[in-house]
């Protein structure tokens, strides 16, 4: 069962500033970087599969979660120092043993198999396809950030060396089909750029709170919770992956409409439906043209009908109640997705954001209301045996 300690530990990434030894025109936050990395990893993995190289999606997603948790603990290590330690097998093992000791009380409620997979990830070699995809996505996302930093530090100390090093590291993965396409096709780079813009859109933008979370960072937080909840209900592998990707892309339309808070959507009858229709129109016009046509149906499931449950039967996608999915369609062949579970994760993420803002000194009545309102709504919420009231009661 997910507990408060893990929720807050994951949220620590929203406080972590990147490139904090350089002039930055905007704040660059670790949670946002990790979200962008997982979007790029999804992009690379799909093209790799289309090139005939199977990708173990669950292993890739879990590896991304494990690397985020590690990064949260070793936040003060500069990359140059980290990679020197990583090159020394003995020292790297000692570092990871210490990191696991710090994380064990937090992740142990997720069960021994999850903890064992966490430990195994950092002793396995780097040659597995999912690790190469994640490394390529990591360096590509870091270089994307660096190009922002570079503009504010022309001719600055280390700038030329960092640029050359990142270009070299991205170039190491030129054999991946997705990297080749990113280098060659502007529309694909535009899609990665478009997703990256969600880093600069603040949630609850009208309220003063610490930390200020972005739409992109929030999306990764929802994705991780959706995935962990999927493990708890023993969802099949494809269902776990679909739920993660739905969380990751569920707010993609907000790059076109900005973050419109729920009270505004509900303030005028029919406004929510109008906004939803506009989002669909803009996705068709601005986003889907940047992606292969064969991906469109998945993105409609992830970004347009994000909070609905679906299965695919005889080639047709249709809604399905949670119990029916679990009893009859919990199999990769039916491509199931628990949109209702992602909604629960989205609500919990908003609650943690409000809780953290209040704990860090915000006296906003809107934030207090949002926190109390979500608590009341979700106190009795259940999904296939998951009792969300138990999670919220941790915060009493």
Secondary structure, DSSP 8 states (H G I E B T S, - for coil): ---HHHHHHHHGGGT-BSSTTS--SS--BHHHHHHHHHHHHHHHHHHHHHTT----HHHHHHHHHHHHHHHHHTTT--HHHHHHHHHSHHHHHHHHHHHHHHHHHHHGGG-HHHHHHHHHHTTS-S-SHHHHHHHHHHHHHHHHHHHHHHHHSTT-TTHHHHHHHHHHHHHTTTTSHHHHHHHH-HHHHHHHHHHHGGGG-BTTTTS--SS--BHHHHHHHHHHHHHHHHHHTT--HHHHHHHHHHHHHTTTTHHHH----HHHHHHSTTHHHHHHHHHHHHIIIIIGGGS-GGGHHHHIIIIISTTSEEEEETTEEEE--HHHHHHH--SGGG--EEHHHHHHHHHHHHHHHHHHHHHTT---HHHHHHHHHHHHHHTT-EETTEEHHHHHHTT-
